[in-house]
Amino acid sequence: MDQCDGLSFVDSSSIEVCKRYRISMNKVFAGIAASSKTTKGWFYGLKLHLIINRAGGIVKASFSPGNKDDRKQLELIIKNLFGKVFGDRGYISQQLFLQLLEQGIFMVTRVKKNMKNKLMSMLDKILLLKKALIESVFSKIKLLGKFEHSRHRSVTNAFVHMVAALINYQMSDNNLLLHLS
């Protein structure tokens, strides 16, 4: 795992363990995976939560059932970070914001349509646009390690495969880099 450099990006991605019409037949992930909805539609599986630094290196990684709230998982994995953390609208919570502020972490998200606009520095606005960096990391992990498939015969095998894909990404030399100039 890489070190936190004071500028982090957080997001989650779905990991489909089987097709929706095969949920009743999937016994391997019974009790671990769950059904949930993303912007792409419904899925049955897990979520991969990542916190990356500006170099694209993985600072923290965590797995959770598909239906677990992203904000709850963020509370568990954000320990020992500092600086600013950029996330999407799914991480908006006044309680979470205050809790992170007490730890010295400033959470930056876009505002929802029904929220009042808050004053934000120009650098923060630019860095929110660079949040696509973490989406690129998810794409590389899923492509490099053939991360998402439905042929696992045991939970241990599945997690070994997923952790190996994360290590493969972390060890690769073609990490992304966010230049601030």
C-alpha positions as CSV (number, residue, x, y, z in Angstrom):
1,M,0.0,0.0,0.0
2,D,1.1,3.5,-0.8
3,Q,1.4,6.4,1.7
4,C,-1.1,9.1,2.1
5,D,0.2,12.4,0.7
6,G,-2.5,14.7,2.0
7,L,-4.6,14.5,-1.2
8,S,-6.8,11.4,-1.6
9,F,-9.7,10.2,-3.7
10,V,-12.3,7.8,-2.5
11,D,-14.9,5.8,-4.3
12,S,-16.4,2.3,-4.6
13,S,-17.0,-0.1,-7.4
14,S,-19.3,-3.0,-7.8
15,I,-18.0,-6.6,-8.2
16,E,-20.7,-8.8,-9.7
17,V,-20.3,-12.4,-8.4
18,C,-23.1,-13.8,-10.6
19,K,-25.9,-12.7,-12.9
20,R,-29.1,-11.7,-11.3
21,Y,-31.1,-14.6,-12.6
22,R,-28.6,-17.1,-10.9
23,I,-28.8,-15.7,-7.4
24,S,-30.8,-18.6,-6.0
25,M,-28.2,-21.0,-7.5
26,N,-25.1,-19.3,-6.2
27,K,-24.2,-21.0,-2.9
28,V,-20.6,-19.8,-2.7
29,F,-21.4,-16.2,-1.7
30,A,-24.5,-16.9,0.2
31,G,-24.5,-14.6,3.3
32,I,-21.5,-12.5,2.0
33,A,-22.8,-11.0,-1.3
34,A,-26.0,-8.9,-1.5
35,S,-28.1,-7.3,-4.2
36,S,-27.8,-3.6,-4.7
37,K,-28.4,-0.9,-7.3
38,T,-25.8,1.2,-9.1
39,T,-26.1,3.8,-11.8
40,K,-25.7,0.9,-14.3
41,G,-28.5,-1.2,-12.8
42,W,-28.9,-3.9,-10.3
43,F,-26.2,-6.4,-9.4
44,Y,-25.5,-9.2,-6.9
45,G,-22.1,-9.1,-5.4
46,L,-19.6,-7.1,-3.4
47,K,-18.3,-3.6,-3.4
48,L,-14.6,-2.7,-3.6
49,H,-13.9,0.5,-1.7
50,L,-10.6,2.3,-2.5
51,I,-8.7,5.3,-1.3
52,I,-6.0,6.4,-3.6
53,N,-3.3,9.1,-3.5
54,R,-2.6,11.6,-6.3
55,A,-0.1,9.2,-7.9
56,G,-2.9,6.6,-8.3
57,G,-1.4,4.3,-5.7
58,I,-3.8,2.4,-3.4
59,V,-3.7,3.8,0.1
60,K,-6.6,1.7,1.6
61,A,-8.8,-1.0,0.1
62,S,-11.8,-2.8,1.6
63,F,-14.5,-5.2,0.5
64,S,-18.1,-5.0,1.7
65,P,-21.5,-6.6,0.7
66,G,-23.1,-4.9,-2.2
67,N,-25.9,-3.3,-0.2
68,K,-23.7,-1.7,2.5
69,D,-23.7,2.1,2.6
70,D,-20.5,3.7,1.3
71,R,-20.4,6.2,4.1
72,K,-20.4,3.5,6.8
73,Q,-17.5,1.7,5.1
74,L,-15.6,4.9,4.7
75,E,-15.8,5.4,8.5
76,L,-14.0,2.1,8.9
77,I,-11.2,2.6,6.4
78,I,-10.4,6.3,6.7
79,K,-8.2,6.0,9.8
80,N,-4.6,7.3,9.7
81,L,-5.3,9.6,6.8
82,F,-4.8,13.3,6.7
83,G,-5.4,16.3,4.4
84,K,-8.2,16.4,1.9
85,V,-10.3,13.5,0.6
86,F,-12.4,14.0,-2.6
87,G,-15.4,11.8,-3.1
88,D,-18.7,11.7,-5.0
89,R,-22.2,12.7,-3.9
90,G,-22.7,9.3,-2.2
91,Y,-20.4,10.4,0.6
92,I,-22.4,13.5,1.6
93,S,-23.3,13.3,5.3
94,Q,-23.1,16.1,7.9
95,Q,-22.2,13.6,10.7
96,L,-19.4,12.0,8.6
97,F,-18.1,15.4,7.6
98,L,-17.9,16.5,11.3
99,Q,-16.3,13.2,12.4
100,L,-13.6,13.5,9.7
101,L,-13.0,17.1,10.5
102,E,-12.2,16.1,14.1
103,Q,-9.6,13.7,12.7
104,G,-8.0,16.4,10.6
105,I,-9.5,15.2,7.3
106,F,-11.4,17.6,5.1
107,M,-14.0,15.8,2.9
108,V,-14.7,17.6,-0.4
109,T,-17.8,16.6,-2.5
110,R,-20.0,18.2,-5.0
111,V,-23.4,19.5,-3.7
112,K,-26.6,17.8,-4.5
113,K,-29.4,19.6,-6.4
114,N,-31.5,20.3,-3.3
115,M,-28.5,21.6,-1.2
116,K,-27.3,25.2,-0.8
117,N,-24.2,26.0,-2.8
118,K,-21.2,26.3,-0.5
119,L,-18.1,28.4,-1.1
120,M,-15.3,26.3,-2.5
121,S,-11.7,27.2,-3.5
122,M,-10.9,27.0,-7.2
123,L,-8.3,24.3,-6.5
124,D,-10.9,22.1,-4.8
125,K,-13.2,22.6,-7.8
126,I,-10.4,21.6,-10.2
127,L,-9.5,18.6,-8.1
128,L,-13.2,17.4,-8.0
129,L,-13.0,17.3,-11.8
130,K,-9.9,15.1,-11.5
131,K,-11.9,12.5,-9.5
132,A,-12.0,10.5,-12.7
133,L,-8.5,9.3,-11.7
134,I,-10.0,6.8,-9.3
135,E,-12.4,5.6,-12.0
136,S,-9.3,4.9,-14.2
137,V,-7.8,2.9,-11.3
138,F,-10.9,0.8,-11.1
139,S,-10.8,0.2,-14.8
140,K,-7.2,-0.8,-14.8
141,I,-7.7,-3.2,-11.8
142,K,-10.7,-4.9,-13.5
143,L,-8.9,-5.2,-16.8
144,L,-5.4,-6.2,-15.6
145,G,-6.4,-8.8,-13.2
146,K,-9.6,-10.1,-14.8
147,F,-11.1,-9.0,-11.5
148,E,-14.8,-9.7,-12.1
149,H,-15.9,-13.2,-13.1
150,S,-18.5,-15.7,-11.8
151,R,-16.5,-18.9,-11.7
152,H,-15.2,-18.9,-8.2
153,R,-15.8,-22.1,-6.3
154,S,-14.9,-20.8,-2.9
155,V,-14.9,-17.5,-1.1
156,T,-11.2,-17.9,-0.2
157,N,-10.4,-18.4,-3.9
158,A,-12.4,-15.3,-4.8
159,F,-10.7,-13.1,-2.3
160,V,-7.2,-14.4,-3.1
161,H,-7.9,-13.7,-6.8
162,M,-9.2,-10.1,-5.9
163,V,-6.2,-9.3,-3.6
164,A,-3.8,-10.6,-6.3
165,A,-5.4,-8.3,-8.8
166,L,-4.9,-5.4,-6.4
167,I,-1.3,-6.3,-5.9
168,N,-0.8,-6.7,-9.6
169,Y,-2.1,-3.1,-10.1
170,Q,0.0,-1.8,-7.2
171,M,3.2,-3.4,-8.6
172,S,2.7,-2.3,-12.2
173,D,4.8,0.6,-13.3
174,N,2.1,2.4,-15.2
175,N,0.3,4.0,-12.3
176,L,-1.5,7.2,-13.0
177,L,-0.2,10.6,-11.8
178,L,-2.1,13.8,-11.1
179,H,0.1,16.8,-11.9
180,L,-0.6,20.0,-9.9
181,S,1.0,22.9,-11.6
